[in-house]
Amino acid sequence: MTYDHRPVTPEDLDLVCRHRRDMFMASGRSADLVAPMDGPFRDWLAPRLASGAYFGWIVEQAGEAVGGLGMMVIDWPPHPMHPTQAARGYVLNVFVEPGHRGHGLAGALMRRATDEGRRRGLDLMVLHATAMGRPMYEKLGWAPTSEMSLSLK
Ligand SMILES: CC(C)(COP(=O)(O)OP(=O)(O)OC[C@H]1O[C@@H](n2cnc3c(N)ncnc32)[C@H](O)[C@@H]1OP(=O)(O)O)[C@@H](O)C(=O)NCCC(=O)NCCS
């Protein structure tokens, strides 16, 4: 059976929330750790889906969603990797249902995202990789960066 791509719409609010939750759980986080994010993420996402600030694609098989990818253009100061732009493309919530993995769906979604980044004239795209996603991104030519973080909670 074939797979189709369609743009994310505001009606995908619940679906994108689930993809994000399942993505973090697939990366080893417990349901207890992920649950506090659910409501605030939903509240954050709804207006951004409506405005188009959050966009992306859903993969469907026979009308049923089996994966998705989100993207944003984020404000970022000019940097040697994008010296004349105050923006970066950001990819998030990359998720493929377990029964549909290994068929090139995430790779195809990533190509859509990079095509869209080029179409928008962006010079750099970034993402945060799960352990599961990292080998795929490396195969697609993405490289690790020097980002560090410190929790203040
Ligand atoms: C990571 C994930 C998105 C990959 O989806 P997928 O549709 O199975 O990936 P694809 O089939 O498009 O794989 C693309 C390429 O990456 C490789 N790849 C994908 N996952 C891999 C893994 N875990 N380890 C090694 N290689 C992997 C594939 O072999 C393929 O290589 P090829 O083109 O040389 O054959 C999917 O496993 C998933 O949803 N995981 C849980 C959520 C998650 O971690 N998302 C990433 C968020 S950063």
The ligand as an SDF file (V2000), in Angstrom:
LIG
                    3D

 48 50  0  0  0  0  0  0  0  0999 V2000
   13.5980    7.5900   14.2310 C   0  0  0  0  0  0  0  0  0  0  0  0
   12.3670    7.3220   13.3480 C   0  0  0  0  0  0  0  0  0  0  0  0
   11.6690    8.6400   13.1120 C   0  0  0  0  0  0  0  0  0  0  0  0
   12.8440    6.7260   12.0220 C   0  0  0  0  0  0  0  0  0  0  0  0
   11.7040    6.5520   11.1940 O   0  0  0  0  0  0  0  0  0  0  0  0
   11.7160    5.5390    9.9440 P   0  0  0  0  0  0  0  0  0  0  0  0
   10.5840    5.8980    9.0580 O   0  0  0  0  0  0  0  0  0  0  0  0
   11.8080    4.1510   10.4290 O   0  0  0  0  0  0  0  0  0  0  0  0
   13.1100    5.9410    9.2570 O   0  0  0  0  0  0  0  0  0  0  0  0
   13.4840    5.6590    7.7330 P   0  0  0  0  0  0  0  0  0  0  0  0
   12.9770    4.3120    7.3530 O   0  0  0  0  0  0  0  0  0  0  0  0
   13.0640    6.8050    6.8990 O   0  0  0  0  0  0  0  0  0  0  0  0
   15.0560    5.6320    7.8200 O   0  0  0  0  0  0  0  0  0  0  0  0
   15.8770    6.5410    7.0960 C   0  0  0  0  0  0  0  0  0  0  0  0
   17.2970    6.0100    7.1630 C   0  0  0  0  0  0  0  0  0  0  0  0
   17.7630    6.0330    8.5150 O   0  0  0  0  0  0  0  0  0  0  0  0
   18.0630    4.7220    8.9600 C   0  0  0  0  0  0  0  0  0  0  0  0
   17.5630    4.5720   10.3190 N   0  0  0  0  0  0  0  0  0  0  0  0
   16.3600    4.9240   10.7880 C   0  0  0  0  0  0  0  0  0  0  0  0
   16.2730    4.6480   12.1070 N   0  0  0  0  0  0  0  0  0  0  0  0
   17.4770    4.1290   12.4450 C   0  0  0  0  0  0  0  0  0  0  0  0
   18.0260    3.6620   13.6700 C   0  0  0  0  0  0  0  0  0  0  0  0
   17.3370    3.6850   14.8200 N   0  0  0  0  0  0  0  0  0  0  0  0
   19.2870    3.1760   13.6580 N   0  0  0  0  0  0  0  0  0  0  0  0
   20.0160    3.1490   12.5200 C   0  0  0  0  0  0  0  0  0  0  0  0
   19.5490    3.6040   11.3250 N   0  0  0  0  0  0  0  0  0  0  0  0
   18.2990    4.0710   11.2990 C   0  0  0  0  0  0  0  0  0  0  0  0
   17.3580    3.7870    8.0040 C   0  0  0  0  0  0  0  0  0  0  0  0
   18.0160    2.5530    7.9000 O   0  0  0  0  0  0  0  0  0  0  0  0
   17.4050    4.5570    6.7280 C   0  0  0  0  0  0  0  0  0  0  0  0
   18.6760    4.4180    6.1070 O   0  0  0  0  0  0  0  0  0  0  0  0
   18.8020    4.0630    4.5330 P   0  0  0  0  0  0  0  0  0  0  0  0
   18.1760    5.2480    3.8290 O   0  0  0  0  0  0  0  0  0  0  0  0
   20.2660    3.9560    4.3370 O   0  0  0  0  0  0  0  0  0  0  0  0
   18.0390    2.8080    4.3710 O   0  0  0  0  0  0  0  0  0  0  0  0
   11.4020    6.2980   14.0250 C   0  0  0  0  0  0  0  0  0  0  0  0
   12.1600    5.1760   14.4300 O   0  0  0  0  0  0  0  0  0  0  0  0
   10.6590    6.8520   15.2210 C   0  0  0  0  0  0  0  0  0  0  0  0
    9.5850    7.4280   15.0830 O   0  0  0  0  0  0  0  0  0  0  0  0
   11.2480    6.6850   16.4330 N   0  0  0  0  0  0  0  0  0  0  0  0
   10.6060    7.1780   17.6580 C   0  0  0  0  0  0  0  0  0  0  0  0
   10.5640    8.6930   17.7180 C   0  0  0  0  0  0  0  0  0  0  0  0
   11.9160    9.3250   17.5150 C   0  0  0  0  0  0  0  0  0  0  0  0
   12.9100    8.9730   18.1400 O   0  0  0  0  0  0  0  0  0  0  0  0
   11.9500   10.3010   16.6020 N   0  0  0  0  0  0  0  0  0  0  0  0
   13.1300   11.0970   16.3170 C   0  0  0  0  0  0  0  0  0  0  0  0
   12.9880   12.3890   17.0180 C   0  0  0  0  0  0  0  0  0  0  0  0
   14.4720   13.3640   17.0060 S   0  0  0  0  0  0  0  0  0  0  0  0
  1  2  1  0
  2  3  1  0
  2  4  1  0
  2 36  1  0
  4  5  1  0
  5  6  1  0
  6  7  2  0
  6  8  1  0
  6  9  1  0
  9 10  1  0
 10 11  2  0
 10 12  1  0
 10 13  1  0
 13 14  1  0
 14 15  1  0
 15 16  1  0
 15 30  1  0
 16 17  1  0
 17 18  1  0
 17 28  1  0
 18 19  1  0
 18 27  1  0
 19 20  2  0
 20 21  1  0
 21 22  1  0
 21 27  2  0
 22 23  1  0
 22 24  2  0
 24 25  1  0
 25 26  2  0
 26 27  1  0
 28 29  1  0
 28 30  1  0
 30 31  1  0
 31 32  1  0
 32 33  2  0
 32 34  1  0
 32 35  1  0
 36 37  1  0
 36 38  1  0
 38 39  2  0
 38 40  1  0
 40 41  1  0
 41 42  1  0
 42 43  1  0
 43 44  2  0
 43 45  1  0
 45 46  1  0
 46 47  1  0
 47 48  1  0
M  END
$$$$
